[in-house]
Amino acid sequence: MNLHEYQARALLRAAGIPTPDGDVAGSPAEVETIATRLGKPVVVKAQVHAGGRGKAGGVKIAGTPAEAREVASRILGMTIKGLVVQRVLVVPAEDIASESYVGLIMDRETQRPVFMVSAAGGVDIEEVAATTPEKIVRLAVDPRYRRLGLAKRLLERVIAASAAAGAASATLEVRQSNEAGRALYEGLGFRVEGVRPGYYQDPREDALILWKRNL
């Protein structure tokens, strides 16, 4: 899935993550209107699925709404790496004290999401990766944590439904859990009640742990 910058901002905002003010526009007149509303110098940014927008002339600072309109008239319709710019993002211009790079990519080798962080990043992150890769810190995301999030929501529903039905407790039967799984159950108020053989009667591989939570 490819997302434009303005689409990614909308998703972050919907998830409660603060993002700078701004809006997307498809014409110079719309850009002028947005810049007038913001009431300060703005950055007009081409929205295409390509890197290097700034170096290609697709990112410009404008000091006034009229200048923003003029800048947008040059950016809209231009071609960046074979892609025609049809929309621009208009955001407030800020004084940059320092610049860092944070990205989340899919690592095809490990088949996991990977966070990439660099104090040397920003516009030239591709060059940093090629010439000084030691300046980029990579952290692979364990996909089990996503599953644990789903499990937590399901267990919370089970607890709520059990309480609504007037049950005195909620009981789980699970096979041997890893540390993260045990922390999840304990965090929701479950405690180990006992252990019994599983369906295949193999205590080494199929033992069931009984977790109980009083309601």
C-alpha positions in Angstrom: 0.0 0.0 0.0 1.3 3.4 -1.0 0.2 6.4 1.1 0.7 10.1 0.3 2.0 12.2 3.1 -1.3 13.9 3.7 -3.0 10.5 4.0 -0.5 9.3 6.5 -1.0 12.4 8.5 -4.8 11.7 8.6 -4.2 8.2 9.9 -1.9 9.5 12.6 -4.4 12.1 13.6 -7.2 9.5 13.7 -5.1 7.4 16.1 -4.6 10.4 18.4 -1.1 11.2 17.5 -0.5 15.0 17.3 0.4 16.4 13.8 1.0 19.9 12.7 -1.8 21.9 11.2 -2.3 21.9 7.5 -4.3 20.7 4.6 -4.1 19.2 1.1 -5.0 21.2 -2.0 -5.4 20.6 -5.7 -5.3 24.1 -7.1 -3.3 27.3 -6.4 -6.5 29.0 -5.2 -7.0 26.3 -2.5 -3.4 26.7 -1.5 -3.8 30.4 -1.0 -6.9 29.8 1.1 -5.1 27.3 3.4 -2.1 29.6 3.8 -4.4 32.5 4.7 -6.1 30.4 7.4 -2.7 29.3 8.8 -1.7 32.9 9.1 2.1 32.3 8.9 4.8 31.3 6.4 4.0 27.8 5.0 5.7 25.0 3.2 4.1 23.7 0.0 4.9 20.1 -0.6 4.3 18.0 -3.7 2.3 14.8 -3.0 3.8 12.0 -5.1 4.9 8.5 -4.3 8.6 9.3 -4.8 11.6 10.4 -2.7 13.7 13.4 -3.4 10.8 15.8 -3.8 12.7 18.7 -2.3 15.7 18.3 -4.5 13.4 18.1 -7.5 11.8 21.4 -6.7 8.6 20.0 -5.2 9.0 21.4 -1.7 9.0 25.2 -1.4 8.6 27.8 1.5 6.2 30.7 1.0 6.1 33.7 3.2 2.7 35.0 2.2 -0.6 33.5 0.9 0.0 35.2 -2.5 3.5 33.6 -2.6 2.1 30.3 -1.6 -0.3 30.5 -4.6 2.5 31.4 -7.0 4.6 28.5 -5.7 1.8 26.1 -6.0 1.2 27.1 -9.6 4.7 25.9 -10.3 4.6 22.7 -8.4 1.2 21.5 -9.5 1.5 19.8 -12.8 5.3 19.3 -12.6 6.8 15.8 -13.0 8.9 14.1 -10.3 10.5 10.8 -11.2 7.8 10.2 -13.9 4.9 11.2 -11.6 2.7 14.2 -12.2 2.0 16.3 -9.1 -1.8 16.6 -8.8 -2.0 17.7 -5.1 0.1 19.5 -2.6 0.2 19.6 1.2 0.3 23.0 2.8 1.7 23.1 6.4 3.2 25.8 8.6 6.9 26.5 8.2 8.9 25.9 11.3 12.4 26.9 12.5 14.3 23.6 12.5 16.8 23.3 15.4 17.8 19.8 14.4 16.6 17.1 12.0 16.3 13.4 12.6 14.8 10.5 10.6 12.3 7.9 11.9 10.9 5.4 9.5 8.9 2.1 9.7 9.6 -0.2 6.8 9.0 -3.9 6.0 12.2 -5.9 6.0 11.8 -8.6 3.3 14.6 -10.7 4.7 13.1 -11.1 8.2 9.5 -10.6 7.1 9.1 -8.1 10.0 8.4 -4.4 10.4 11.6 -2.5 11.2 12.0 0.9 12.8 14.9 3.0 11.4 16.1 5.9 13.4 19.0 8.3 12.6 20.2 11.6 13.9 21.8 12.2 10.5 18.6 11.5 8.6 16.1 13.7 6.9 16.2 14.6 3.3 19.3 12.5 2.5 18.5 9.3 4.4 19.2 7.2 1.3 22.7 8.6 1.1 23.2 8.0 4.8 22.2 4.4 4.4 24.6 3.9 1.5 27.7 5.7 2.8 27.4 5.6 6.6 25.0 2.9 7.6 26.4 2.8 11.1 24.5 6.1 11.7 21.2 4.3 11.3 19.8 2.3 14.2 17.4 -0.5 13.3 14.9 -2.2 15.6 12.8 -5.1 14.4 9.3 -5.3 15.7 8.3 -8.7 17.1 4.9 -9.5 15.4 3.8 -11.3 18.6 3.1 -8.0 20.2 0.4 -7.3 17.6 -1.2 -10.6 18.3 -1.0 -9.9 22.0 -2.9 -6.6 21.4 -5.7 -8.5 19.7 -5.7 -11.1 22.5 -5.9 -8.4 25.1 -9.0 -6.9 23.5 -10.6 -10.3 23.2 -10.0 -11.1 26.8 -11.3 -7.8 27.9 -14.6 -8.6 26.1 -14.7 -12.0 27.7 -14.3 -10.5 31.1 -17.0 -7.9 30.5 -19.4 -10.5 29.1 -18.8 -12.8 32.0 -19.4 -10.0 34.5 -22.6 -8.9 32.7 -23.8 -12.5 32.8 -23.4 -12.5 36.6 -20.5 -15.0 36.7 -18.3 -15.1 39.8 -15.1 -15.6 37.8 -13.6 -16.1 34.3 -11.4 -19.1 33.6 -8.9 -19.6 30.8 -7.3 -22.8 29.6 -4.1 -22.2 27.6 -1.1 -24.2 26.7 2.4 -23.2 27.9 2.7 -19.4 27.5 5.8 -17.3 26.9 6.8 -14.4 29.2 4.8 -11.9 27.2 1.7 -14.1 27.4 2.0 -14.6 31.1 2.4 -10.8 31.6 -0.8 -10.3 29.6 -2.9 -12.6 31.7 -1.5 -11.3 35.0 -2.0 -7.7 33.8 -5.7 -8.5 33.3 -6.0 -9.9 36.8 -5.7 -13.6 36.0 -3.8 -15.9 38.4 -2.7 -19.5 37.8 -5.2 -21.9 39.3 -3.6 -25.2 38.3 -2.3 -27.4 35.5 -3.9 -30.5 33.9 -3.0 -32.8 31.0 -4.1 -31.6 27.6 -6.3 -33.4 25.1 -3.5 -35.5 23.8 -2.3 -36.6 27.2 1.3 -35.4 26.7 2.3 -33.3 29.7 5.5 -32.1 28.0 3.8 -30.6 24.9 0.1 -30.4 25.6 -0.3 -29.4 29.3 -3.1 -26.9 29.9 -2.6 -24.1 32.4 -5.7 -22.9 34.2 -5.9 -19.1 34.7 -8.7 -17.7 36.9 -9.9 -14.1 37.4 -12.4 -13.3 40.1 -15.1 -10.9 38.9 
